[in-house]
Every structure is written in structure tokens, then in C-alpha cells.
Amino acid sequence: MTFAAPLEAKSIRFRARSFVAFTLTPEAPLDVWLESLDRWIGNSPGYFAGRPVVLDLNVLKPDVVAIEALIDVLGQRGIRVYAMELDGGGELGAHLPPVLVGAKEATTDGLLQPSRKAGRAEETASDVKPASDAKADLKAGDLKASGDLKPRGDAKPLPQDAKAPDAGTLMIRSPIRSGQLIFHPHGDVIVLGSVASGSEIVATGSIHVYGTLRGRASAGAQGNTAARVFCRRNEAELLSVDGWYCTAEEMDPSVRGKPVQAFLDNGMLRIAPFS
């Protein structure tokens, strides 16, 4: 008689992961909103490539047909919608992205430290061209999912020697390599080295780069209008504060290759020499 031992069932592991998703909030009139979005994409090609995007429809409140059309036009612009927010939306159909509930902003109490209202020093700003008047409605939300989900393709782990000296500041002691995305929802980011072209830093506070900044730096990502970007040598592809941005092509040559700071002044992004 042959005896067959029972096969041991392999367990399935479920793990929860949390990673950042960008929220787009379309508003009426939709054609004007799309024009603003096109200006953003034109100045920052590939900005949405590989990014999880959540579509907040609570302002526009479109019907199912309009949602389908909107997702289609966004897809034509290279924007892939992973999920939607719509109060009372329920199930809109298996062919549409799922409707999420219980989303929270990255700036909810406990994530950010109390506002540090430091006095604003007076700067002598050079005659810098203001940023484009298109302000994309980008919000970083906390997209949570269970299972072994992979992060966006161009996002790489933080350097091993990245340390947070306190609850509100992330200090990175090594250079930021091309292709890396650093997102810090707790405050300021300090980079002791350089930031390579093709990399990106997004912070809810200010960004300090003690080397050359060649990539993109977006400070005040969650509505912090007092945030700033500081760098020892400005070769940035894009500088942004609270969603107001200026690309390399828009910057005055007088602020290229020099120590600068980027900040908001009376609703305009200014880039001034820093010494």
C-alpha cells in the first residue's frame, strides 16, 4: 500500500502598505481647468508618469458618462487614474477606477509639526520672471492598499544613511541620484549633498540643498505658503512652492548657477540670490 502524505497548504500573506498618491480636483468650467493642466504638463513633461493619481470629483460632481469622458481625456495626457473620491458615488461600474472612502490629507494633525512662524527677512530679489499663472490643484493624499503592491517605477528607496534628526526634519547625508523621489510629509528636507537631474524632492516644509540642485524641488506641498527652497547652486529643472512653480526655461539667467532661494511674495513665486 502506498501512503501519500498530505500536502501542506501554503499560507497567503496580506500586508498593508501606505504610499503617496497625488489628487487632481477638476473644477468647472472643465475646459479652463484642462487648459491649466496642459500648461503644467507642458512645463513639466512626464510629471505624472508612473504616479498614482486619485481623482477628487466632489467639486465637479459629474455623472457616469462625464466621468468616463474625463478619465479618457486624462489618459490622453498620460495621466492614469488609480481611484476616485466621490461622496455617495458608490459603485460606478467595474470599468471605472474604484471609489475610495476615508481618505486623509498628508497634513492631518499629528503629521506636521505646529507652524513655525519665523520672521520673514527682507530680500533684495533680482528681476526674476514670475512663475506661470497656472496653479495645478495637486494634493498629496495617503493611498492605502493591502497586498504586495509595488511602488511607482521611478521611486527608489531612501538612502540608507537618511536620518530624521527630529520629528519635523528629514536629513539626507548622501547625494540624491537620478530617478529618486523623496517625499517627506512631516516638514523640512535637508540634503547635505547634491540633487541629480531627473530626481525630485517633495516636502510639506522647506527644502535645503547644500550642494547643486539639478532636479526638481517642490516645497510647501500641502499649502504651506511660508515654505522656501534654498540651494547652494541653482541648476534646477523646476522650483515650486505651494504648487506655484518655475521651470528652468522660465528662470532668469541671473539666478542660474548661483546660491538662491525660492519663495512666495504677494502671490508670485520669486527666485532671489542668497548669500
N, C-alpha and C positions, 0 to 999 in steps of 0.2 A: 504494500500500500504506500502510495506517495503522499507525503504531507506537505502542504503549501502554507507557509507562514503568512499570516495576514499582512497586507501592505499598510505601512504606517501613513496615515493621511498627513500631507504636508500642510502646515498652517499658513494662512494668508495674513500678512501683516498690513495693517492700516495705520498710517501715520498722518498727522495734521501738519501742514506747513503754511506759513504766512509769508506772503511776499507782496511787493508794491504793485498796484495797478493804477494807471492814470485814468482819470474820469473826464470825459467830454460831456459838456452840458449844452446841447443845441438850444437856440432861442429863436423866436420869431422876430423879424422875418428871416426865414431859413436861408434864403439866397444871400442875404447880407452876412449871416453867420458863416456860411460856406466860403464867401469871399475872404473873410478874415482868416479862416482856417487855411485857405490856399496861400495867403501871404506868409503865414507861419511856415508852411511846408516849403514854400519857395525859398525862404531864407535859411531854412534848416532841413535840407533834403535828407531823407532817411531817419528823421527824428522818431517816427513811430514804428520803424522797422523792428519787429520782434518784441514790441512792447505789449503787455496785456492792457487792453483798453476796456473800460466799463462805460456804457452809455447811460447817462442820467437823463431820463425822459420826463422827470417830474415837472419841469418848467414848460416844455413844449406840449406834453400830453397828446401825442399823436395816436391815430388808430392803427390797426394792424397793417393795413395797406401802406400807410405813411412810414411805419417802422421798417417795413421791407424795403421801401424805396430809399430810405435814409441809410440803411446798412449797405445797400448796393452802391450808393454814391461814395460812401466812406471807403468801401472796399476798392473802388476805382482809384482812390487816393493812397492806397497801400495801408489803410487802417483796418485792422482786424478786430472786430468787437467780440470780446470773450463772454460778456454778460451785460445785463441791463438792470437799471433801477427804475421802477415804476410802481408807485403806490397803488395797490388794488389791481395790479396788472395780471396777477395770477399766471396761469399757463397760456402763453400766446401761440403755442404751436411748436412742434418738435423741430421745425425747420429754422426757428429763430433761436438766438442765444438765450440761455436761461435768465429768469428774473431773480435777482438776489434780494434778500431781506437782511436787515440787521447790519448794514454796512456802517462803518465808523470812519471818521476823518483821522488822519495821522496826527492831528493836533489836539485830540481829545485830552481832557485833564489827566495828568499823570505822564503823558508822553513828553510834553515840553515843560521846561522849567519856567518859573514865573518870569515875566518880561523884565529884562534888564534895561531900564531906560537911562542909558548913559547920555550925557550931554552931547549934542552934535557940534563938533568943532567946525569952524569956518574954513572952507577950502577955496583956493583960487583955481577954479576949473578952467581948463582951456576951452576954446571954442569948438566943442565936440558936437557932432551931429547927433540929435536926439534919436532914441530908438524909434523903430517903426510904430505907428499908432495902432497896429493890430495887436490886441492882447488876447491870446488864446486862453480859453477857460479850461485850464488844466488843474486838476486836483489829484493829489496822490492819496489813494484810498488804501485800505488794507484788505486785499483779496485773499480769503482763506479757503483752502480746499483740503480734502483728505485724499490719501493715496500718494503714490510715488510720483508726484508731478515734477517736471524738470523746470528750472528757471529759464528765463529768456536766453536765447542763444549767445548774445554778446555780453551777458553778465558773468563776470568771473568772481571767485571768492575774494574777500578782503585779504590783503597781505597778512601773513602770519604775525607780523610784529605790529599790526594796527592795535592801538590801545585807546581806551577811553579814560583819560585822567580824572574825569568827574562825570556826573550824571548827564551833563548837557553838552559835552565837547568830545568829539572823536579826533584823536591824534593819529596820523598815519606817518610812520617814520621812513617808509620806503617810497620810491617813485611810483606813480600811477601809470601802469602800462596801457598801451593802445588796446581798446576793446573792453577795458574795465568800466563798470558802472558802480559808483559809490553813492548810495542813498542813505542819508542819516536823518531820521525823523525826530531827533532829540535836541537839536541845537546846532552849534557851530562845527565846522570841519577844519582842521589844521593839517596841512600837508607840508612836511619838512623838506621833501624833495620836489621834483618836477612832475608835471602832468602832461602826458604824451598826447599827441594828436590822435583823434579817434576815441579818446576816453571821455568820461563825463562824471561830474560831481554834482549831486543834487542835495541841498541841505535846507532845513527849515530855518536855520540861523544864518550866520555869515560864513564865508569861505576865505581861508587864509592860505595862500600858496607861497612858500618861501623860496621856491625855485622858479623855473619858467613854466608858465601856463600856456599850453598849446591846444588843449582840448576845450571842452565846454564846462562852464561853471554856472549853476543856477542856484542863487541864494534866495532866502525868504520864500521857499516853495509853497508855504501854506498861508500866505497873506501877511507875512512879516515885512512891512514896508520899511522898517528901520535896518534891515539886513544889508550887508555890503559884501562885495568881492574885493579882496586885496591880493595882489600878486607882485613879486619882485621883478618879473619880466613878462610883459603882456604880448603873447603871440596867440591869443585865444581865438578859437573858431567862433565862440559865442559867449557873451556875458549876459546874465539875466538876473533881475531882482524882482520878486513877486510877479513873475510872468512877463514883465516888460523886458525886452531883450534888444541886443545889438549884435549883429554878425560882424565877422572880420571885414567883409566888404563895405559895411556901413561905418566902420570906425575911422576917425580922422588919423592920418598917418603920424601926427604928432604924438599920439599915445601908443603907438606900436613899438615894441621892443624896450619899453620903459617900465619902471615901477608905477602902478596905477591902482586906483580904487574905483569901483563902480557902485553907484548909489542912486536912490530916487530923490529928486528935487522938484517939488511942485508938480508932481505927476509925470515927470520926464526922467528917463534914465540918463545919467551923466557919467562920463568917464574922465577922471581927473588925474594928473600926475600926483604921485605920492612919494614923499621923501621924509 
